[in-house]
């Protein structure tokens, strides 16, 4: 088969261009009238998307909205993060004080703890494991709520309450509880002993109380502590021990509180000074 001389020239130009300098490829440019100019340089293709961007830095500031909760924080317990909050986070719930149940809004918790004003800012948080209870409080014109056992938590590090580090304690576990905390929220088997730190004002939030000295597990721990004379309505610490259920519980009037009789119940707790 005869090969046209012009075709040989075209093929050689393609081969030389392919083996030649980087950054361009040899193609064909067409003149008016349909006559090609072989070997014309064509710029190499540039990837779409603009390029040149640096990847996001792991552990950087999280740009969050008001609904961003502790569940949305990524990392293991002990991981510390910065969350940038917008202004006017007037909605959302918070359970706890300084350390919050992980369903809480991070920005709402930041305002409650004094880390940021209503105009927004950076909240520094640390991911924590769950706690047996979370005590609500009213701070910075926001009221947080009590909560029982939680599977996960976060602590606000740059709040006003973070100025003093918690002291090391080798004694019994201290549960920072609210007035609604009951004996059946204590995690543990019969014989488990914990110290419950009660806030002031639990008489105004009194729930049910059944027994004397030993109470049904659904009795409020702080109310039982006042009834037993271990603490007053000003708050304080109550030691409790989980016991088996009893066939009956006797009510009584002590320290201005009337407890009730009750029949068989499957679980109990005994109160004592911590």
Phi and psi restraints in degrees (value plus and minus 20) as a CYANA .aco file:
   2 UNK   PHI    -104.8   -64.8
   2 UNK   PSI     114.1   154.1
   3 UNK   PHI    -124.8   -84.8
   3 UNK   PSI     105.9   145.9
   4 UNK   PHI     -81.6   -41.6
   4 UNK   PSI     117.9   157.9
   5 UNK   PHI     -79.4   -39.4
   5 UNK   PSI     -56.6   -16.6
   6 UNK   PHI     -86.8   -46.8
   6 UNK   PSI     -54.2   -14.2
   7 UNK   PHI     -87.7   -47.7
   7 UNK   PSI     -57.8   -17.8
   8 UNK   PHI     -80.0   -40.0
   8 UNK   PSI     -63.8   -23.8
   9 UNK   PHI     -81.4   -41.4
   9 UNK   PSI     -60.5   -20.5
  10 UNK   PHI     -84.7   -44.7
  10 UNK   PSI     -64.5   -24.5
  11 UNK   PHI     -84.7   -44.7
  11 UNK   PSI     -63.4   -23.4
  12 UNK   PHI     -82.4   -42.4
  12 UNK   PSI     -58.4   -18.4
  13 UNK   PHI     -85.2   -45.2
  13 UNK   PSI     -58.1   -18.1
  14 UNK   PHI     -84.3   -44.3
  14 UNK   PSI     -64.9   -24.9
  15 UNK   PHI     -82.6   -42.6
  15 UNK   PSI     -65.9   -25.9
  16 UNK   PHI     -85.3   -45.3
  16 UNK   PSI     -58.6   -18.6
  17 UNK   PHI     -87.4   -47.4
  17 UNK   PSI     -58.3   -18.3
  18 UNK   PHI     -85.4   -45.4
  18 UNK   PSI     -57.6   -17.6
  19 UNK   PHI    -104.1   -64.1
  19 UNK   PSI     -24.6    15.4
  20 UNK   PHI    -103.8   -63.8
  20 UNK   PSI    -173.9  -133.9
  21 UNK   PHI     -83.8   -43.8
  21 UNK   PSI     130.0   170.0
  22 UNK   PHI     -94.8   -54.8
  22 UNK   PSI     138.8   178.8
  23 UNK   PHI      73.1   113.1
  23 UNK   PSI     -26.4    13.6
  24 UNK   PHI    -169.2  -129.2
  24 UNK   PSI     143.2   183.2
  25 UNK   PHI    -153.7  -113.7
  25 UNK   PSI     133.3   173.3
  26 UNK   PHI    -106.6   -66.6
  26 UNK   PSI     111.2   151.2
  27 UNK   PHI    -155.5  -115.5
  27 UNK   PSI    -175.7  -135.7
  28 UNK   PHI    -146.9  -106.9
  28 UNK   PSI     106.4   146.4
  29 UNK   PHI    -125.8   -85.8
  29 UNK   PSI     114.4   154.4
  30 UNK   PHI    -126.3   -86.3
  30 UNK   PSI     111.3   151.3
  31 UNK   PHI    -106.4   -66.4
  31 UNK   PSI     144.7   184.7
  32 UNK   PHI     -81.5   -41.5
  32 UNK   PSI     116.2   156.2
  33 UNK   PHI      80.2   120.2
  33 UNK   PSI     -25.4    14.6
  34 UNK   PHI      67.5   107.5
  34 UNK   PSI      -9.1    30.9
  35 UNK   PHI    -113.4   -73.4
  35 UNK   PSI     103.0   143.0
  36 UNK   PHI    -100.4   -60.4
  36 UNK   PSI     130.2   170.2
  37 UNK   PHI    -129.5   -89.5
  37 UNK   PSI      89.4   129.4
  38 UNK   PHI     -99.1   -59.1
  38 UNK   PSI     125.6   165.6
  39 UNK   PHI      65.1   105.1
  39 UNK   PSI      -9.9    30.1
  40 UNK   PHI     -89.3   -49.3
  40 UNK   PSI     116.7   156.7
  41 UNK   PHI     -97.2   -57.2
  41 UNK   PSI     113.8   153.8
  42 UNK   PHI    -139.7   -99.7
  42 UNK   PSI     109.7   149.7
  43 UNK   PHI     -77.4   -37.4
  43 UNK   PSI     121.8   161.8
  44 UNK   PHI     -86.0   -46.0
  44 UNK   PSI     129.9   169.9
  45 UNK   PHI     -84.9   -44.9
  45 UNK   PSI     121.0   161.0
  46 UNK   PHI    -124.3   -84.3
  46 UNK   PSI     109.6   149.6
  47 UNK   PHI     -78.2   -38.2
  47 UNK   PSI     125.1   165.1
  48 UNK   PHI     -94.8   -54.8
  48 UNK   PSI     143.9   183.9
  49 UNK   PHI      82.6   122.6
  49 UNK   PSI     -23.2    16.8
  50 UNK   PHI      71.8   111.8
  50 UNK   PSI     -55.1   -15.1
  51 UNK   PHI      42.9    82.9
  51 UNK   PSI     159.7   199.7
  52 UNK   PHI      56.5    96.5
  52 UNK   PSI     -25.5    14.5
  53 UNK   PHI    -100.7   -60.7
  53 UNK   PSI     120.4   160.4
  54 UNK   PHI    -104.0   -64.0
  54 UNK   PSI     125.2   165.2
  55 UNK   PHI     -85.9   -45.9
  55 UNK   PSI     134.6   174.6
  56 UNK   PHI     -83.1   -43.1
  56 UNK   PSI     119.7   159.7
  57 UNK   PHI     -98.7   -58.7
  57 UNK   PSI     105.3   145.3
  58 UNK   PHI     -83.1   -43.1
  58 UNK   PSI     116.9   156.9
  59 UNK   PHI      60.8   100.8
  59 UNK   PSI      -9.6    30.4
  60 UNK   PHI     -95.5   -55.5
  60 UNK   PSI    -197.0  -157.0
  61 UNK   PHI     -87.4   -47.4
  61 UNK   PSI     112.9   152.9
  62 UNK   PHI    -110.3   -70.3
  62 UNK   PSI     100.7   140.7
  63 UNK   PHI    -104.4   -64.4
  63 UNK   PSI      80.1   120.1
  64 UNK   PHI    -128.1   -88.1
  64 UNK   PSI     139.5   179.5
  65 UNK   PHI    -118.8   -78.8
  65 UNK   PSI     156.3   196.3
  66 UNK   PHI     -84.3   -44.3
  66 UNK   PSI     -45.2    -5.2
  67 UNK   PHI    -107.8   -67.8
  67 UNK   PSI     -22.2    17.8
  68 UNK   PHI     -82.6   -42.6
  68 UNK   PSI     102.3   142.3
  69 UNK   PHI    -132.1   -92.1
  69 UNK   PSI     152.8   192.8
  70 UNK   PHI     -81.0   -41.0
  70 UNK   PSI     -46.9    -6.9
  71 UNK   PHI     -83.6   -43.6
  71 UNK   PSI     -45.0    -5.0
  72 UNK   PHI    -102.8   -62.8
  72 UNK   PSI     -28.9    11.1
  73 UNK   PHI     -92.0   -52.0
  73 UNK   PSI     114.5   154.5
  74 UNK   PHI    -124.8   -84.8
  74 UNK   PSI     106.9   146.9
  75 UNK   PHI     124.3   164.3
  75 UNK   PSI     152.8   192.8
  76 UNK   PHI    -109.3   -69.3
  76 UNK   PSI     143.4   183.4
  77 UNK   PHI     -73.4   -33.4
  77 UNK   PSI     113.1   153.1
  78 UNK   PHI      83.0   123.0
  78 UNK   PSI     -37.6     2.4
  79 UNK   PHI     -87.2   -47.2
  79 UNK   PSI     111.2   151.2
  80 UNK   PHI    -128.8   -88.8
  80 UNK   PSI     115.4   155.4
  81 UNK   PHI    -157.2  -117.2
  81 UNK   PSI     139.7   179.7
  82 UNK   PHI    -130.6   -90.6
  82 UNK   PSI     112.1   152.1
  83 UNK   PHI    -138.6   -98.6
  83 UNK   PSI     101.2   141.2
  84 UNK   PHI    -110.7   -70.7
  84 UNK   PSI      98.8   138.8
  85 UNK   PHI    -125.5   -85.5
  85 UNK   PSI     122.8   162.8
  86 UNK   PHI     -98.3   -58.3
  86 UNK   PSI     158.8   198.8
  87 UNK   PHI    -100.2   -60.2
  87 UNK   PSI     137.6   177.6
  88 UNK   PHI      43.3    83.3
  88 UNK   PSI      25.7    65.7
  89 UNK   PHI    -102.2   -62.2
  89 UNK   PSI      58.0    98.0
  90 UNK   PHI    -110.3   -70.3
  90 UNK   PSI     -29.5    10.5
  91 UNK   PHI    -135.4   -95.4
  91 UNK   PSI     144.6   184.6
  92 UNK   PHI      88.4   128.4
  92 UNK   PSI     134.8   174.8
  93 UNK   PHI    -127.0   -87.0
  93 UNK   PSI     137.3   177.3
  94 UNK   PHI    -159.2  -119.2
  94 UNK   PSI     111.9   151.9
  95 UNK   PHI    -141.7  -101.7
  95 UNK   PSI      95.8   135.8
  96 UNK   PHI     101.0   141.0
  96 UNK   PSI    -196.8  -156.8
  97 UNK   PHI    -163.5  -123.5
  97 UNK   PSI      97.6   137.6
  98 UNK   PHI      49.5    89.5
  98 UNK   PSI     -72.2   -32.2
  99 UNK   PHI    -126.6   -86.6
  99 UNK   PSI     107.2   147.2
 100 UNK   PHI    -140.4  -100.4
 100 UNK   PSI     128.5   168.5
 101 UNK   PHI     -80.3   -40.3
 101 UNK   PSI     120.3   160.3
 102 UNK   PHI     -91.5   -51.5
 102 UNK   PSI     -24.3    15.7
 103 UNK   PHI    -100.1   -60.1
 103 UNK   PSI     -27.6    12.4
 104 UNK   PHI     -89.5   -49.5
 104 UNK   PSI     127.4   167.4
 105 UNK   PHI     -87.9   -47.9
 105 UNK   PSI     106.5   146.5
 106 UNK   PHI     -84.1   -44.1
 106 UNK   PSI     -61.8   -21.8
 107 UNK   PHI     -88.5   -48.5
 107 UNK   PSI     -59.2   -19.2
 108 UNK   PHI     -84.1   -44.1
 108 UNK   PSI     -61.7   -21.7
 109 UNK   PHI     -84.0   -44.0
 109 UNK   PSI     -56.3   -16.3
 110 UNK   PHI     -83.5   -43.5
 110 UNK   PSI     -59.2   -19.2
 111 UNK   PHI     -89.1   -49.1
 111 UNK   PSI     -64.9   -24.9
 112 UNK   PHI     -79.1   -39.1
 112 UNK   PSI     -57.7   -17.7
 113 UNK   PHI    -104.6   -64.6
 113 UNK   PSI     -27.1    12.9
 114 UNK   PHI      65.7   105.7
 114 UNK   PSI     -10.0    30.0
 115 UNK   PHI     -91.8   -51.8
 115 UNK   PSI     -55.7   -15.7
 116 UNK   PHI    -157.2  -117.2
 116 UNK   PSI     135.5   175.5
 117 UNK   PHI    -104.0   -64.0
 117 UNK   PSI    -199.4  -159.4
 118 UNK   PHI     -84.9   -44.9
 118 UNK   PSI     -38.6     1.4
 119 UNK   PHI     -99.6   -59.6
 119 UNK   PSI     -20.4    19.6
 120 UNK   PHI      75.9   115.9
 120 UNK   PSI    -199.2  -159.2
 121 UNK   PHI     127.4   167.4
 121 UNK   PSI    -183.4  -143.4
 122 UNK   PHI    -117.9   -77.9
 122 UNK   PSI     106.9   146.9
 123 UNK   PHI    -128.1   -88.1
 123 UNK   PSI     103.0   143.0
 124 UNK   PHI    -113.7   -73.7
 124 UNK   PSI     104.7   144.7
 125 UNK   PHI    -149.5  -109.5
 125 UNK   PSI     136.9   176.9
 126 UNK   PHI    -147.1  -107.1
 126 UNK   PSI     109.8   149.8
 127 UNK   PHI     -90.8   -50.8
 127 UNK   PSI     113.0   153.0
 128 UNK   PHI    -146.6  -106.6
 128 UNK   PSI     144.0   184.0
 129 UNK   PHI     -95.4   -55.4
 129 UNK   PSI     151.6   191.6
 130 UNK   PHI     -87.6   -47.6
 130 UNK   PSI     142.0   182.0
 131 UNK   PHI    -146.0  -106.0
 131 UNK   PSI     139.0   179.0
 132 UNK   PHI     -91.7   -51.7
 132 UNK   PSI     -40.3    -0.3
 133 UNK   PHI    -185.0  -145.0
 133 UNK   PSI     138.1   178.1
 134 UNK   PHI    -152.3  -112.3
 134 UNK   PSI     109.4   149.4
 135 UNK   PHI    -117.7   -77.7
 135 UNK   PSI     106.5   146.5
 136 UNK   PHI    -100.2   -60.2
 136 UNK   PSI     146.8   186.8
 137 UNK   PHI    -184.8  -144.8
 137 UNK   PSI     148.4   188.4
 138 UNK   PHI    -130.3   -90.3
 138 UNK   PSI      95.8   135.8
 139 UNK   PHI    -161.3  -121.3
 139 UNK   PSI     120.6   160.6
 140 UNK   PHI      32.3    72.3
 140 UNK   PSI      19.9    59.9
 141 UNK   PHI      47.0    87.0
 141 UNK   PSI      -3.4    36.6
 142 UNK   PHI    -144.0  -104.0
 142 UNK   PSI     114.4   154.4
 143 UNK   PHI    -124.8   -84.8
 143 UNK   PSI      98.4   138.4
 144 UNK   PHI    -111.2   -71.2
 144 UNK   PSI     148.0   188.0
 145 UNK   PHI    -134.3   -94.3
 145 UNK   PSI     140.0   180.0
 146 UNK   PHI     -93.2   -53.2
 146 UNK   PSI     135.0   175.0
 147 UNK   PHI    -169.5  -129.5
 147 UNK   PSI     131.4   171.4
 148 UNK   PHI    -103.5   -63.5
 148 UNK   PSI    -161.1  -121.1
 149 UNK   PHI     -84.4   -44.4
 149 UNK   PSI     116.5   156.5
 150 UNK   PHI    -147.2  -107.2
 150 UNK   PSI     128.3   168.3
 151 UNK   PHI    -103.0   -63.0
 151 UNK   PSI     -35.1     4.9
 152 UNK   PHI    -178.2  -138.2
 152 UNK   PSI     138.0   178.0
 153 UNK   PHI    -166.2  -126.2
 153 UNK   PSI     148.2   188.2
 154 UNK   PHI    -163.8  -123.8
 154 UNK   PSI     128.0   168.0
 155 UNK   PHI    -131.6   -91.6
 155 UNK   PSI     112.9   152.9
 156 UNK   PHI    -103.3   -63.3
 156 UNK   PSI     100.1   140.1
 157 UNK   PHI    -108.8   -68.8
 157 UNK   PSI     -48.5    -8.5
 158 UNK   PHI    -125.1   -85.1
 158 UNK   PSI       1.3    41.3
 159 UNK   PHI     -97.2   -57.2
 159 UNK   PSI     148.1   188.1
 160 UNK   PHI     -85.6   -45.6
 160 UNK   PSI     -46.6    -6.6
 161 UNK   PHI     -98.9   -58.9
 161 UNK   PSI     -21.0    19.0
 162 UNK   PHI    -111.5   -71.5
 162 UNK   PSI     -14.7    25.3
 163 UNK   PHI     -89.3   -49.3
 163 UNK   PSI     -54.1   -14.1
 164 UNK   PHI    -128.7   -88.7
 164 UNK   PSI     107.0   147.0
 165 UNK   PHI     -95.0   -55.0
 165 UNK   PSI     125.3   165.3
 166 UNK   PHI     -88.3   -48.3
 166 UNK   PSI     118.2   158.2
 167 UNK   PHI     -94.3   -54.3
 167 UNK   PSI     127.5   167.5
 168 UNK   PHI     -89.4   -49.4
 168 UNK   PSI     121.1   161.1
 169 UNK   PHI    -161.9  -121.9
 169 UNK   PSI      99.2   139.2
 170 UNK   PHI    -113.1   -73.1
 170 UNK   PSI     -16.6    23.4
 171 UNK   PHI    -101.5   -61.5
 171 UNK   PSI    -182.7  -142.7
 172 UNK   PHI     -82.0   -42.0
 172 UNK   PSI     135.2   175.2
 173 UNK   PHI     -81.2   -41.2
 173 UNK   PSI     112.6   152.6
 174 UNK   PHI    -124.0   -84.0
 174 UNK   PSI     103.0   143.0
 175 UNK   PHI    -118.6   -78.6
 175 UNK   PSI      97.5   137.5
 176 UNK   PHI    -101.3   -61.3
 176 UNK   PSI      72.1   112.1
 177 UNK   PHI    -123.9   -83.9
 177 UNK   PSI     141.8   181.8
 178 UNK   PHI    -116.4   -76.4
 178 UNK   PSI     155.7   195.7
 179 UNK   PHI     -83.1   -43.1
 179 UNK   PSI     -45.9    -5.9
 180 UNK   PHI    -104.1   -64.1
 180 UNK   PSI     -21.5    18.5
 181 UNK   PHI     -87.9   -47.9
 181 UNK   PSI     107.8   147.8
 182 UNK   PHI    -134.2   -94.2
 182 UNK   PSI     143.7   183.7
 183 UNK   PHI     -82.3   -42.3
 183 UNK   PSI     -51.6   -11.6
 184 UNK   PHI     -97.3   -57.3
 184 UNK   PSI     -19.0    21.0
 185 UNK   PHI    -113.5   -73.5
 185 UNK   PSI     -27.0    13.0
 186 UNK   PHI     -91.5   -51.5
 186 UNK   PSI     109.5   149.5
 187 UNK   PHI    -109.3   -69.3
 187 UNK   PSI     100.9   140.9
 188 UNK   PHI     130.5   170.5
 188 UNK   PSI     147.1   187.1
 189 UNK   PHI    -109.3   -69.3
 189 UNK   PSI     158.7   198.7
 190 UNK   PHI     -76.2   -36.2
 190 UNK   PSI     112.5   152.5
 191 UNK   PHI      80.6   120.6
 191 UNK   PSI     -33.3     6.7
 192 UNK   PHI     -83.2   -43.2
 192 UNK   PSI     112.2   152.2
 193 UNK   PHI    -140.5  -100.5
 193 UNK   PSI     109.1   149.1
 194 UNK   PHI    -155.6  -115.6
 194 UNK   PSI     140.3   180.3
 195 UNK   PHI    -128.1   -88.1
 195 UNK   PSI     107.9   147.9
 196 UNK   PHI    -127.6   -87.6
 196 UNK   PSI     102.4   142.4
 197 UNK   PHI    -111.7   -71.7
 197 UNK   PSI      96.4   136.4
 198 UNK   PHI    -122.4   -82.4
 198 UNK   PSI     121.8   161.8
 199 UNK   PHI    -100.1   -60.1
 199 UNK   PSI     155.6   195.6
 200 UNK   PHI     -99.6   -59.6
 200 UNK   PSI     138.1   178.1
 201 UNK   PHI      65.1   105.1
 201 UNK   PSI      -0.8    39.2
 202 UNK   PHI     -93.6   -53.6
 202 UNK   PSI     -39.2     0.8
 203 UNK   PHI     -83.5   -43.5
 203 UNK   PSI     -54.2   -14.2
 204 UNK   PHI     -91.9   -51.9
 204 UNK   PSI     -39.7     0.3
 205 UNK   PHI    -132.7   -92.7
 205 UNK   PSI       7.3    47.3
 206 UNK   PHI     -80.4   -40.4
 206 UNK   PSI     115.6   155.6
 207 UNK   PHI    -128.2   -88.2
 207 UNK   PSI    -175.6  -135.6
 208 UNK   PHI     -96.6   -56.6
 208 UNK   PSI     129.9   169.9
 209 UNK   PHI    -164.4  -124.4
 209 UNK   PSI     108.7   148.7
 210 UNK   PHI    -154.1  -114.1
 210 UNK   PSI      97.8   137.8
 211 UNK   PHI      99.7   139.7
 211 UNK   PSI     158.8   198.8
 212 UNK   PHI    -164.5  -124.5
 212 UNK   PSI      96.4   136.4
 213 UNK   PHI      60.0   100.0
 213 UNK   PSI     -71.8   -31.8
 214 UNK   PHI    -136.1   -96.1
 214 UNK   PSI     110.2   150.2
 215 UNK   PHI    -144.9  -104.9
 215 UNK   PSI     136.5   176.5
 216 UNK   PHI     -82.1   -42.1
 216 UNK   PSI     130.4   170.4
 217 UNK   PHI     -86.4   -46.4
 217 UNK   PSI     -37.7     2.3
 218 UNK   PHI    -111.9   -71.9
 218 UNK   PSI      -7.4    32.6
 219 UNK   PHI     -99.6   -59.6
 219 UNK   PSI     124.8   164.8
 220 UNK   PHI     -87.5   -47.5
 220 UNK   PSI     106.2   146.2
 221 UNK   PHI     -83.6   -43.6
 221 UNK   PSI     -64.4   -24.4
 222 UNK   PHI     -87.7   -47.7
 222 UNK   PSI     -57.5   -17.5
 223 UNK   PHI     -85.8   -45.8
 223 UNK   PSI     -59.5   -19.5
 224 UNK   PHI     -83.6   -43.6
 224 UNK   PSI     -56.5   -16.5
 225 UNK   PHI     -84.4   -44.4
 225 UNK   PSI     -58.0   -18.0
 226 UNK   PHI     -90.3   -50.3
 226 UNK   PSI     -64.3   -24.3
 227 UNK   PHI     -78.5   -38.5
 227 UNK   PSI     -56.1   -16.1
 228 UNK   PHI    -103.7   -63.7
 228 UNK   PSI     -28.5    11.5
 229 UNK   PHI      63.1   103.1
 229 UNK   PSI      -9.7    30.3
 230 UNK   PHI     -96.7   -56.7
 230 UNK   PSI     -57.2   -17.2
 231 UNK   PHI    -151.2  -111.2
 231 UNK   PSI     150.6   190.6
 232 UNK   PHI    -130.7   -90.7
 232 UNK   PSI    -196.2  -156.2
 233 UNK   PHI     -90.2   -50.2
 233 UNK   PSI     -24.8    15.2
 234 UNK   PHI    -101.1   -61.1
 234 UNK   PSI     -26.7    13.3
 235 UNK   PHI      78.3   118.3
 235 UNK   PSI     159.0   199.0
 236 UNK   PHI     126.2   166.2
 236 UNK   PSI    -188.8  -148.8
 237 UNK   PHI    -127.8   -87.8
 237 UNK   PSI     118.2   158.2
 238 UNK   PHI    -145.0  -105.0
 238 UNK   PSI     108.9   148.9
 239 UNK   PHI    -108.7   -68.7
 239 UNK   PSI     112.0   152.0
 240 UNK   PHI    -150.9  -110.9
 240 UNK   PSI     128.1   168.1
 241 UNK   PHI    -146.7  -106.7
 241 UNK   PSI     110.3   150.3
 242 UNK   PHI     -94.4   -54.4
 242 UNK   PSI     111.3   151.3
 243 UNK   PHI    -146.8  -106.8
 243 UNK   PSI     149.4   189.4
 244 UNK   PHI     -87.5   -47.5
 244 UNK   PSI     143.7   183.7
 245 UNK   PHI     -87.1   -47.1
 245 UNK   PSI     143.2   183.2
 246 UNK   PHI    -146.8  -106.8
 246 UNK   PSI     137.5   177.5
 247 UNK   PHI     -93.0   -53.0
 247 UNK   PSI     -40.6    -0.6
 248 UNK   PHI    -180.9  -140.9
 248 UNK   PSI     133.9   173.9
 249 UNK   PHI    -151.4  -111.4
 249 UNK   PSI     113.2   153.2
 250 UNK   PHI    -119.6   -79.6
 250 UNK   PSI     108.4   148.4
 251 UNK   PHI    -103.1   -63.1
 251 UNK   PSI     146.8   186.8
 252 UNK   PHI    -185.0  -145.0
 252 UNK   PSI     146.8   186.8
 253 UNK   PHI    -126.7   -86.7
 253 UNK   PSI      97.4   137.4
 254 UNK   PHI    -163.2  -123.2
 254 UNK   PSI     115.7   155.7
 255 UNK   PHI      33.6    73.6
 255 UNK   PSI      18.1    58.1
 256 UNK   PHI      59.1    99.1
 256 UNK   PSI      -9.8    30.2
 257 UNK   PHI    -142.5  -102.5
 257 UNK   PSI     114.1   154.1
 258 UNK   PHI    -119.1   -79.1
 258 UNK   PSI      94.7   134.7
 259 UNK   PHI    -113.7   -73.7
 259 UNK   PSI     145.5   185.5
 260 UNK   PHI    -132.3   -92.3
 260 UNK   PSI     136.0   176.0
 261 UNK   PHI     -92.3   -52.3
 261 UNK   PSI     136.1   176.1
 262 UNK   PHI    -174.4  -134.4
 262 UNK   PSI     134.3   174.3
 263 UNK   PHI    -107.1   -67.1
 263 UNK   PSI    -165.5  -125.5
 264 UNK   PHI     -82.8   -42.8
 264 UNK   PSI     113.9   153.9
 265 UNK   PHI    -163.6  -123.6
 265 UNK   PSI     125.8   165.8
 266 UNK   PHI     -99.9   -59.9
 266 UNK   PSI     -30.6     9.4
 267 UNK   PHI    -174.0  -134.0
 267 UNK   PSI     126.6   166.6
 268 UNK   PHI    -156.2  -116.2
 268 UNK   PSI     149.7   189.7
 269 UNK   PHI    -162.2  -122.2
 269 UNK   PSI     128.6   168.6
 270 UNK   PHI    -129.7   -89.7
 270 UNK   PSI     117.7   157.7
 271 UNK   PHI    -123.5   -83.5
 271 UNK   PSI     129.4   169.4
 272 UNK   PHI    -179.8  -139.8
 272 UNK   PSI     147.8   187.8
 273 UNK   PHI     -85.3   -45.3
 273 UNK   PSI     122.5   162.5
